[in-house]
Amino acid sequence: MNDETPNRPAPTNTQGRASRSGGRAARHAARSSKLSDAMRPVRAGMTGGKYKPLSDADVLKIHEAALTALETIGLADAPPSGVQILTGAGAILGDDGRIRFPRALVEDMLAISCKDLTLCGRDPVHDLDLSGQRVHYGTAGAAVNMVDVAGNNFRESTLQDLHDAARITDTLDNVHFLQRPMVARDIADNLEMDLNTIYACCAGTTKHIGTSISDPSHAAECLQLAYAIAGGESKYRKRPFVSMSNCFVVPPMKFATESCEAMEICIRGGMPILLLSAGMSGATAPSTIAGAIVQAVAECLAGVVYVNAMVPGHPAVFGTWPFGLDLRTGAMTVGSGEQALLSSGCAQMHAFYGVPGGAVGGASDSKMPDMQAGWEQMCSAVMAGLSGLNMVYEAAGMHASLLGFCHESLILSDDLIGQALRCVRGIEVDDETLALDQMREVCMGRPEKPAVGHYLGTDRTLSHMERDCVYPALGNRMSPKEWAEKDRPNLIEQTIARKDAILARRSAARFDPELDATIRARFKIHLPA
């Protein structure tokens, strides 16, 4: 704000001008410093759930349809171990090879499933409380390309890109977790890729990590790496800071045999599981929004039975991830209004079951961080948060319908998610915020203080400015005149500069030398020490 802003009261004298200028400078300095959690207007785990695209009757209809699908259609292709686990719990193996789930079995397993889940960070300050409808935003995906904003191009993603994404995420207040957002295309051996993915992410951030395991034969080694980073198996089991993103189904209504086998190993090893159903509406899921939600819910309910038949109450996220599809071209539409509705409807189902859940929100079909990306990312990010989605996956940095990841967009998402979280926080209405006493004082004054006719500079305004308002770090709110005087700062150029500054510093999450040497002696680590 400058002195030429319209409607701003003019200073009455030089002393007043200096006083206001000094106060403004002090407030700017305060905003530039990191706020305490108590003062921050938004933070991880704010409660959503006020937006409900489904009526209560709709929710019940989807629930009943999902139970009917499980009881009459069931799922095919369970591994032999899965057949034994599921039938031992009360599921029925049909002559057609499909496993069907009686309603009572599903309800019993829901009753013993983990409800109040905390996903741990390596640093406890980053723990994520998934109880109720607390909202958290983070990355996810398996992009195979990096967005090159300077060259307006794409290139293959590398392990260093993944590590850099983790390092950037570690500095962003509004990106609460890091699930592997891209694949290290420069590592040919799949076991080495799985191990180095865990290493690169954990060496970049102390926030919670989500990873994938490409083959069941890799699961034990991945667990051993997580144990080593934790300082031992018992320490990891007490605070498991790495979870497994597991596509345990191949929609429609089939188990992914090898993924299920890997899941079983990780459950026994104490690793939290994201039960991920990723049907594509119109292709591998029904074309209607309601039908796609029904199938995703049914598949994830089968996952709840699977997990809890093995280890009752094992930590698992109900990962309904139905995607939209552009039926004209066959392309995914992760940036569409339909996608926002899909994820919001899923969030209501998670709340109905009382289980921690996740879905996608904040991704874009745009190839670059441009205006299209902005409207697409904000639409689904806000709706997911307002619906009370516990884990909003792919909410930062994801482009090109999940095929490209962008470091600059990851940084910009910190501002975007901050605004989305402010919407989640909503409007507080009480005697303090109704502000009648302020109105009376500003309009009528007090015996010892005449009316000033504006609220600028009042104690109440100053005390609320940091607690109530989210100020973007990179978003530009200058007047055109001030913008011109500041050499017309460019958003992308500023973001590149911030990225370079972050990556110029060694990651604070890197392991101590002795631990790093121990890990490198046992596992083939591709990142330089």
C-alpha positions in Angstrom: 0.0 0.0 0.0 1.3 3.5 -0.8 0.2 7.1 -0.1 -1.6 7.3 -3.5 -4.0 4.4 -2.7 -7.5 5.6 -3.3 -9.6 6.5 -0.2 -6.6 6.3 2.2 -6.8 9.2 4.7 -4.1 11.7 4.0 -1.6 12.5 6.8 -2.3 15.8 8.6 1.3 16.7 9.2 4.9 15.6 8.7 5.1 14.1 12.1 2.0 12.0 11.4 3.5 10.9 8.1 6.7 9.8 9.7 4.9 7.9 12.4 2.7 6.0 10.0 5.7 5.3 7.7 7.7 3.9 10.7 4.7 1.8 11.8 4.2 0.4 8.3 7.9 -0.5 8.1 7.7 -2.3 11.4 4.6 -4.2 10.3 6.3 -5.1 7.0 9.3 -6.4 9.0 7.0 -8.4 11.2 5.3 -10.0 8.3 8.6 -10.9 6.7 9.6 -13.0 9.8 8.2 -16.4 10.3 5.0 -16.3 12.4 4.4 -18.6 15.4 1.9 -21.4 14.9 -0.4 -19.6 17.3 -0.4 -16.4 15.1 -0.6 -18.1 11.7 -4.0 -17.6 10.1 -3.8 -21.0 8.4 -2.0 -24.2 9.2 -2.1 -28.0 8.6 -5.1 -29.8 9.9 -7.7 -27.1 9.7 -11.2 -28.5 9.8 -13.3 -28.5 6.7 -16.6 -30.2 5.8 -18.9 -27.2 5.3 -19.2 -27.9 1.6 -21.4 -30.9 0.9 -22.2 -31.6 -2.8 -24.1 -34.8 -1.7 -27.3 -34.7 0.4 -27.5 -37.1 3.3 -29.9 -39.2 1.2 -27.3 -39.2 -1.6 -24.6 -40.5 0.7 -26.8 -43.3 1.9 -27.6 -44.3 -1.7 -23.9 -44.4 -2.7 -23.1 -46.5 0.4 -25.9 -49.0 -0.4 -24.8 -49.2 -4.0 -21.2 -49.9 -3.0 -22.3 -52.6 -0.6 -24.4 -54.2 -3.3 -21.5 -54.1 -5.7 -19.3 -55.8 -3.2 -21.9 -58.5 -2.4 -23.0 -59.3 -5.9 -20.1 -58.4 -8.2 -17.1 -58.6 -6.0 -13.4 -58.4 -7.0 -11.3 -60.7 -9.2 -7.6 -61.6 -9.3 -6.7 -61.6 -5.6 -3.3 -63.3 -5.0 -3.5 -66.8 -3.3 -2.4 -65.2 0.0 -5.2 -62.6 -0.4 -7.8 -65.2 -1.1 -6.8 -67.0 2.1 -6.8 -63.8 4.2 -10.2 -62.6 2.8 -12.0 -65.9 2.9 -10.7 -66.5 6.4 -12.4 -63.3 7.4 -15.7 -64.3 5.9 -15.5 -63.2 2.2 -16.8 -65.7 -0.3 -14.8 -67.1 -3.2 -17.1 -67.8 -6.2 -16.8 -70.4 -8.9 -16.0 -67.5 -11.2 -12.9 -66.6 -9.2 -14.4 -63.4 -7.8 -14.4 -62.7 -4.1 -17.6 -61.3 -2.8 -18.1 -59.4 0.5 -21.2 -59.9 2.7 -22.4 -56.6 4.1 -21.9 -57.7 7.7 -18.2 -58.4 6.9 -17.7 -55.0 5.5 -19.5 -53.3 8.5 -17.5 -55.4 11.0 -14.2 -54.4 9.4 -15.1 -50.8 9.2 -15.9 -50.9 12.9 -12.4 -52.1 13.8 -10.5 -50.0 11.2 -8.2 -47.2 12.2 -10.1 -44.0 12.7 -7.8 -41.5 14.5 -4.7 -41.8 12.3 -1.7 -39.6 12.7 0.8 -39.8 9.8 4.2 -39.1 11.4 6.9 -36.8 10.1 10.5 -37.6 10.8 10.3 -34.4 12.8 7.2 -34.6 15.1 6.4 -30.9 14.3 5.2 -32.2 10.9 2.9 -34.9 12.2 -0.5 -35.0 10.4 -3.6 -35.5 12.5 -6.2 -37.1 10.2 -9.0 -37.4 12.7 -12.4 -35.9 11.8 -12.3 -33.7 8.7 -8.9 -32.1 9.2 -7.4 -31.0 5.9 -3.8 -31.4 4.6 -2.4 -30.6 1.2 0.6 -32.3 -0.4 2.2 -33.7 -3.5 1.7 -37.1 -5.2 1.9 -38.8 -8.6 4.2 -40.6 -10.9 5.1 -37.9 -13.4 7.7 -38.9 -16.0 8.5 -35.4 -17.1 9.7 -32.1 -15.6 8.3 -28.8 -16.7 11.0 -26.5 -18.0 9.5 -23.1 -17.6 12.5 -21.3 -19.0 12.5 -23.3 -22.2 8.7 -23.8 -22.4 9.4 -27.5 -22.7 9.4 -30.8 -21.0 12.3 -33.2 -20.2 12.5 -36.6 -18.4 12.5 -36.5 -14.6 15.6 -37.6 -12.6 16.4 -38.6 -9.0 18.0 -35.2 -8.4 14.7 -33.6 -9.5 12.9 -35.7 -6.9 15.4 -34.7 -4.2 15.0 -31.1 -5.1 11.2 -31.3 -4.9 11.6 -32.7 -1.4 14.0 -29.9 -0.4 11.6 -27.3 -1.7 8.7 -28.9 0.0 10.6 -28.8 3.3 10.6 -25.0 3.2 6.9 -24.5 2.3 4.5 -24.0 5.2 1.3 -24.9 3.3 2.6 -28.1 1.6 2.2 -30.5 4.5 3.5 -33.8 3.1 5.6 -35.2 0.3 4.3 -38.2 -1.6 6.6 -39.0 -4.4 5.5 -36.7 -7.3 7.7 -38.0 -10.1 9.7 -41.1 -11.2 13.5 -41.1 -11.3 13.8 -42.0 -15.0 17.6 -42.0 -14.8 17.7 -45.2 -12.7 17.2 -48.3 -14.8 17.1 -50.9 -12.1 13.6 -50.8 -10.4 14.8 -52.0 -7.0 17.4 -49.3 -7.0 14.8 -46.8 -8.1 12.5 -47.7 -5.2 15.3 -47.5 -2.6 16.6 -44.2 -4.0 13.1 -42.7 -4.1 12.9 -43.3 -0.3 16.4 -42.0 0.3 16.0 -38.9 -1.9 12.7 -37.9 -0.3 13.8 -38.5 3.3 17.1 -36.7 2.7 15.1 -33.7 1.4 12.4 -33.2 4.0 11.4 -34.2 7.5 7.7 -34.1 6.6 5.8 -37.3 6.1 6.8 -39.3 3.0 4.6 -41.4 0.7 6.3 -43.8 -1.7 5.5 -46.6 -4.1 7.0 -50.0 -4.4 7.2 -51.4 -7.9 7.5 -55.1 -7.1 6.7 -57.2 -4.0 10.3 -58.5 -4.0 11.4 -55.0 -3.2 9.2 -54.4 -0.2 11.5 -56.0 2.4 14.5 -54.0 1.3 12.5 -50.8 1.3 11.4 -51.5 4.8 15.0 -52.1 5.9 16.0 -48.7 4.5 13.1 -47.0 6.4 14.2 -48.8 9.5 17.8 -47.7 9.0 16.8 -44.1 8.6 14.7 -44.3 11.7 17.5 -45.8 13.8 16.0 -49.2 14.1 12.9 -51.2 13.3 11.3 -50.5 16.7 11.8 -46.8 16.3 10.2 -46.9 12.9 7.2 -48.9 14.0 6.6 -46.4 16.8 6.7 -43.5 14.4 6.4 -44.7 10.8 7.3 -41.5 8.8 7.2 -43.3 5.4 3.9 -44.8 4.1 3.2 -46.9 1.1 1.0 -45.7 -1.7 -0.5 -48.9 -3.0 -2.7 -49.3 -6.1 -4.1 -52.5 -4.7 -6.9 -52.6 -7.3 -7.0 -52.4 -11.1 -10.4 -50.8 -11.9 -13.0 -51.9 -12.6 -13.3 -54.3 -9.5 -10.1 -56.3 -9.8 -7.3 -56.7 -7.4 -3.8 -55.8 -8.6 -2.1 -59.1 -7.7 1.5 -58.0 -7.2 0.5 -54.8 -5.5 -1.5 -56.8 -3.0 1.5 -59.0 -2.3 3.7 -56.0 -1.7 1.0 -54.5 0.6 0.9 -57.6 2.7 4.6 -57.4 3.3 4.4 -53.7 4.2 1.5 -54.2 6.6 3.5 -56.8 8.4 6.5 -54.5 8.5 4.5 -51.7 10.2 4.2 -49.3 7.2 1.0 -47.3 6.9 -0.9 -47.9 3.6 -2.7 -45.6 1.2 -5.4 -47.9 -0.3 -5.5 -46.3 -3.8 -8.4 -46.8 -6.2 -7.7 -44.7 -9.4 -10.5 -45.4 -11.8 -11.0 -43.2 -14.8 -14.6 -42.0 -15.3 -15.9 -43.2 -18.7 -13.1 -45.7 -19.2 -12.3 -47.8 -16.1 -15.1 -46.4 -14.0 -18.7 -45.4 -14.7 -19.0 -42.2 -16.7 -21.3 -40.6 -14.2 -19.9 -38.8 -11.1 -22.1 -40.8 -8.8 -21.2 -44.1 -10.4 -17.4 -43.4 -10.3 -17.7 -42.6 -6.6 -19.7 -45.8 -6.0 -17.0 -47.9 -7.7 -14.1 -46.2 -5.9 -15.9 -46.6 -2.5 -16.6 -50.2 -3.2 -13.0 -51.0 -4.1 -11.6 -49.1 -1.1 -14.1 -50.9 1.2 -12.7 -54.2 -0.1 -9.3 -52.8 0.8 -10.5 -52.0 4.4 -11.5 -55.6 4.7 -8.2 -56.8 3.4 -6.1 -54.7 5.7 -8.1 -55.3 8.9 -8.4 -59.0 8.2 -4.6 -59.0 8.4 -3.9 -56.5 11.3 -7.0 -55.0 12.9 -6.7 -51.3 13.2 -3.6 -51.0 10.9 -3.1 -47.4 9.7 -4.6 -47.0 6.3 -5.9 -44.1 4.2 -9.2 -44.6 2.3 -7.8 -43.5 -1.1 -10.7 -42.9 -3.4 -9.0 -41.3 -6.4 -11.5 -41.4 -9.3 -10.4 -39.2 -12.2 -12.3 -37.4 -14.9 -11.9 -38.1 -18.6 -12.4 -35.9 -21.7 -14.4 -38.3 -23.8 -13.6 -36.3 -26.9 -9.9 -37.0 -26.7 -9.4 -39.7 -24.1 -7.2 -37.3 -22.0 -7.5 -37.1 -18.2 -9.2 -33.9 -16.9 -7.7 -33.4 -13.4 -8.2 -29.7 -13.7 -12.0 -29.9 -14.4 -15.0 -29.0 -12.3 -16.0 -32.6 -12.6 -12.8 -33.7 -10.9 -13.4 -31.2 -8.1 -16.9 -32.7 -7.6 -15.5 -36.3 -7.7 -13.0 -35.6 -4.9 -15.5 -33.6 -2.9 -18.1 -36.3 -3.0 -15.5 -38.8 -2.0 -14.6 -36.7 1.0 -18.2 -36.9 2.2 -18.1 -40.6 2.0 -14.9 -40.7 4.1 -16.7 -38.6 6.7 -19.7 -40.9 6.5 -17.5 -43.9 7.3 -15.4 -42.0 9.9 -12.2 -43.1 8.2 -9.1 -41.1 7.2 -9.4 -40.5 3.5 -7.6 -39.0 0.5 -8.3 -37.9 -3.0 -6.9 -35.6 -5.7 -7.1 -31.8 -5.8 -5.1 -29.0 -7.0 -3.6 -30.6 -10.2 -3.7 -29.1 -13.6 -4.1 -30.2 -17.2 -2.2 -27.1 -18.3 1.4 -27.7 -19.5 2.8 -24.6 -17.8 2.1 -22.6 -14.7 -0.2 -20.1 -16.6 -3.7 -18.7 -16.1 -5.3 -22.1 -17.0 -3.2 -23.8 -14.3 -4.2 -21.2 -11.8 -8.0 -21.6 -12.3 -7.8 -25.4 -12.5 -5.6 -25.8 -9.4 -7.6 -23.4 -7.2 -11.0 -24.8 -8.2 -10.3 -28.3 -7.0 -8.0 -27.3 -4.1 -10.6 -25.1 -2.6 -13.5 -27.5 -3.0 -11.4 -30.4 -1.6 -10.6 -28.4 1.4 -14.1 -27.1 2.0 -15.4 -30.7 1.8 -13.1 -31.7 4.6 -10.8 -34.0 2.6 -8.1 -35.3 5.0 -5.3 -35.7 2.4 -5.5 -33.6 -0.7 -3.0 -35.4 -3.0 -1.3 -33.9 -6.1 -2.1 -30.4 -4.8 1.2 -28.9 -5.6 3.3 -28.8 -8.7 1.4 -31.3 -10.9 0.8 -30.4 -14.6 -0.1 -32.0 -18.0 -2.8 -34.3 -16.6 -0.2 -35.9 -14.2 2.5 -36.3 -16.8 4.6 -33.3 -15.7 5.9 -31.9 -12.5 7.1 -28.3 -12.0 9.4 -27.1 -9.2 8.3 -23.5 -9.8 4.6 -24.5 -9.6 5.3 -26.3 -6.4 6.6 -23.0 -4.9 3.6 -21.1 -6.3 1.3 -23.7 -4.8 2.3 -22.5 -1.3 0.5 -19.2 -2.0 -2.4 -20.9 -3.7 -2.9 -23.5 -0.9 -2.6 -20.7 1.7 -5.6 -19.0 0.1 -7.5 -22.3 -0.1 -6.9 -22.9 3.6 -8.2 -19.5 4.4 -11.4 -20.5 2.7 -11.4 -23.7 4.8 -11.0 -21.8 8.0 -14.2 -19.8 7.2 -15.8 -16.9 9.0 -15.7 -16.6 12.8 -18.7 -14.8 14.2 -18.6 -13.7 17.8 -18.7 -10.4 19.8 -15.1 -9.7 18.9 -15.5 -10.2 15.1 -18.9 -8.5 14.8 -17.0 -5.4 15.8 -19.9 -3.2 17.0 -17.7 -1.5 19.5 -15.1 -0.7 16.8 -17.8 0.8 14.6 -19.1 2.9 17.5 -15.6 4.2 18.3 -14.6 4.9 14.7 -17.9 6.7 13.8 -18.6 8.5 17.1 -15.4 8.6 19.0 -14.9 8.7 22.8 -14.7 11.6 25.1 -10.9 11.5 25.2 -10.5 10.6 21.5 -12.4 12.1 18.6 -13.9 10.0 15.8 -11.3 9.3 13.0 -13.7 7.9 10.4 -11.6 4.9 9.4 -10.2 1.7 10.8 -6.6 1.9 9.6 -4.1 1.8 12.4 -6.6 0.9 15.2 -5.4 -1.5 17.8 -8.0 -4.1 16.7 -7.1 -3.8 13.0 -3.4 -4.2 13.8 -3.9 -7.1 16.2 -6.1 -9.1 13.6 -4.1 -8.4 10.5 -1.7 -11.3 11.0 -4.2 -13.7 12.5 -7.0 -13.2 10.0 -5.3 -12.5 6.7 -3.1 -14.7 4.5 -0.4 -12.6 2.7 1.0 -14.2 -0.4 4.8 -14.5 -0.6 4.9 -14.2 -4.4 1.5 -13.0 -5.4 1.7 -9.3 -6.4 -0.7 -6.8 -4.9 1.1 -3.6 -6.0 -0.6 -0.8 -7.7 0.3 -0.4 -11.4 2.4 2.7 -10.5 4.3 0.9 -7.8 4.7 -2.2 -10.0 6.3 -0.1 -12.7 8.5 1.7 -10.2 9.7 -1.8 -9.0 10.8 -2.7 -12.6 7.7 -4.7 -13.3 8.5 -7.9 -11.3 7.5 -11.1 -13.1 5.9 -13.9 -11.1 7.8 -16.8 -12.8 11.1 -15.0 -12.7 10.6 -14.4 -9.0 9.7 -18.0 -8.5 12.8 -19.2 -10.3 14.9 -17.0 -8.1 13.3 -18.4 -5.0 13.8 -21.9 -6.2 17.5 -21.2 -6.9 17.9 -19.7 -3.4 16.4 -22.8 -1.8 18.5 -25.3 -3.7 21.7 -23.3 -3.1 21.5 -24.4 0.5 22.2 -27.9 1.7 19.0 -29.7 2.8 18.4 -29.4 6.6 16.9 -32.9 6.4 20.2 -34.6 5.2 21.3 -37.5 7.4 24.2 -37.2 9.8 27.5 -38.4 8.2 27.7 -41.6 10.2 24.1 -42.7 9.4 24.6 -41.7 5.7 27.8 -43.8 5.5 25.9 -46.8 7.0 23.1 -46.5 4.5 25.4 -46.1 1.6 27.4 -49.1 2.7 24.3 -51.3 2.5 22.3 -49.7 -0.3 23.4 -48.4 -3.7 22.6 -44.7 -3.4 22.8 -42.6 -6.6 22.6 -39.1 -5.0 26.1 -37.7 -4.3 27.0 -37.5 -0.7 
